[in-house]
């Protein structure tokens, strides 16, 4: 609680310390402990964290959209799998930038996959391959 305790008035600090109980404490105390545990424990122990996700094509269809002007895909290595799992049927993309990390083999794989879906590699922007 660095920074927090320093801001307490002396009379409030005693009350805070005397009522501090991470299980039965006030809502702020329980929320703070819960948030810290939720944020820190999985990462500190290198545990996997489950996240509910939906493919982009499902989200777009649910919203009644079929045109995406610009899609920036940077997921630290899973870009190709995401694109392989994307149903491009009935969707139109203006520009897709995909992190390729200046890896010519990955760029070639991306170009083959997106080329089969009507998009061509038009250039590189830093570590990203640009398709239109």
N, C-alpha and C positions, 0 to 999 in steps of 0.2 A: 504494500500500500504506500510505496514511496511517493511523496508529494502530497498525499491525502492527509496523513496524520499531521504533517507540518502546518496545514492550514486550519486545523481545529483550534478553537479557543480553549484555554485550559479547562474551563468547566465542562465543555462538550467532550474533550478528550477523555476525561474520567468516565463519563457516561458511556461513551463508545467502547472503551476498554472493559467496563464492568458488564456490559450487555453483549459483548462479542461472543457469539456462539454460531459457528457455521451451519449447524443443523437447525437449531431453534431460534436463531437470531432474527433480527428484523428483516424485512423483505430486501432491503438494499444489501445487507450482509450476505444473505443467502444467494441473491442474484449475482453478486460479485464473485463469490466462491464458485458458483455454478459456471459462470462465464469463464473464469480462469481455468477451471478443470476442463471445460469443453475445448478451450483454445489450446491449452498447453499440454495436457496429458497425451493425446494421441501423437502429437509431434515429438514430444520428449521421448516417448517410448517407441517411436517410429512405427506406430500402428496404422493400419489402413483405415480410412474414413469413408463410409458409404455416403454417396450423394445421389439423390434422385435426379436423373437427367432425361431429356427427351430429344430425339433427333430433330434437327432443324426443320426438315420437311414436315414433320408432324405438327410442330408449333406453327409454321406458316399456314398450313392447311386449316388448322383450328382457328386461326385468325382471319381466314378468308383471303390470304395474300398469296400471290404467285410470282411477284417481281422483287428481287433484291438488287439494289443498285450497287452496294459494296459489302463484301463479306471479308473480314479479317480473321483468319484462322491461325491461331498461335497457341498450341496446347502442349508445348514442351515435349514433342516427340510423337504424339498420337494423331497428327494431322491426317496422314494417309489412311489410317483405319477409320477415322471419322468420315472422310470423303467417300471411302468405299461403302460405308453404311448409309450414305445419304441417297435418297431416292430423288433423282433430278427430274423425273417425269412430271411434266406440267409446270416446272419452275424455270424462271428466267433470271440469270445472273449477269449483271453488268461487268463488274470487276471482282475477282477473288484474289486476295493476297494470302499466301500460305508461307509460314516460316519454313525455310529449306536449309537454313544454317550454312549457306554456301556449299552444300553437299551436292555435287553434280549427279550422283546416282539417285538421290532422293528427288532432285529436280526433274530428272528424266522419268522417274516413276510417276510423279505428279503430272507431268506433261502428257504421258500416255493415258493416265486415268481421266484427266480433265479433257484431253483431246477427244476421247471417245464420247464425251458428253457435250461436245460442241464448243469447248473453250480452248483457246490457244495461248501458249506462253508468249507474252509480249515483252517481258523484260524482268530485270531484277531490281529491287529497291532495298539496299542493305542486305539483310539476310532473308528477305522475302521474295518469293517468286510471284510474279503478277500474271494473272490469266484474264482474258477478256474474249 
